[in-house]
Amino acid sequence: MQIGKLSELTGVSIRMLRYYENSGLLHPTRTETGYRHFAAQDVDVVRRIVMLNRAGFTLPVIASVLNCVRAKATQIG
């Protein structure tokens, strides 16, 4: 899905989604024309980021948490 759809589904602005990407929290692929393409599971990732940020975690801490979750999912899957 494109960034506008991800924004719509999560309620997070396009600008903030780009910031999350620049911070290493999201890893969209790019089309040949340069458009970002997000996977369906990125909706859950963004919701986790928002939840953790509202709980007071900083983005570097959230990045560490997400890396642990991704690593665990890779071991399980």
C-alpha positions in Angstrom: 0.0 0.0 0.0 1.1 3.6 -0.5 1.9 6.0 2.3 -1.5 7.8 2.0 -3.4 4.6 2.6 -1.1 3.7 5.6 -1.8 7.2 7.0 -5.5 6.7 6.5 -5.6 3.3 8.2 -3.5 4.4 11.2 -4.5 8.0 11.7 -0.8 9.0 11.5 0.2 11.9 9.2 2.2 11.2 6.1 4.9 13.6 7.5 5.2 11.5 10.7 5.3 8.2 8.7 8.2 9.7 6.7 9.9 10.7 10.0 9.4 7.1 11.3 11.1 5.8 8.1 14.0 8.2 8.4 14.3 7.1 12.1 14.6 3.5 11.0 11.3 2.4 12.4 9.7 1.6 9.1 11.3 -0.1 6.1 9.1 0.3 3.0 10.2 -0.9 -0.4 10.4 1.4 -3.3 8.8 1.1 -6.7 10.7 1.8 -9.9 9.3 5.3 -9.8 10.3 5.9 -6.2 7.0 5.5 -4.5 7.0 3.9 -1.0 5.2 0.6 -0.7 4.3 -0.5 2.7 3.3 -4.1 3.7 0.0 -4.9 5.4 1.8 -5.7 8.7 3.2 -2.1 8.7 -0.3 -1.0 10.0 0.4 -3.0 13.2 3.9 -1.7 13.4 2.7 2.0 13.2 0.1 1.3 15.8 2.8 -0.2 18.1 5.0 2.9 17.6 2.1 5.2 18.5 1.2 3.2 21.6 4.8 3.0 22.8 5.4 6.7 22.1 2.2 7.6 24.0 3.5 5.5 26.9 6.5 7.7 27.0 9.1 5.7 25.1 11.5 7.6 22.9 11.9 6.7 19.2 15.4 5.1 19.8 13.9 2.9 22.5 11.0 2.0 20.3 13.4 1.1 17.5 15.2 -1.3 19.9 11.8 -2.8 20.9 10.7 -3.2 17.3 14.1 -4.9 16.4 13.5 -7.4 19.2 10.0 -8.1 18.0 11.2 -8.6 14.4 14.0 -10.8 15.5 11.7 -13.0 17.6 9.2 -13.2 14.7 12.0 -14.3 12.4 13.0 -17.1 14.9 9.5 -18.3 15.2 8.5 -18.0 11.5 
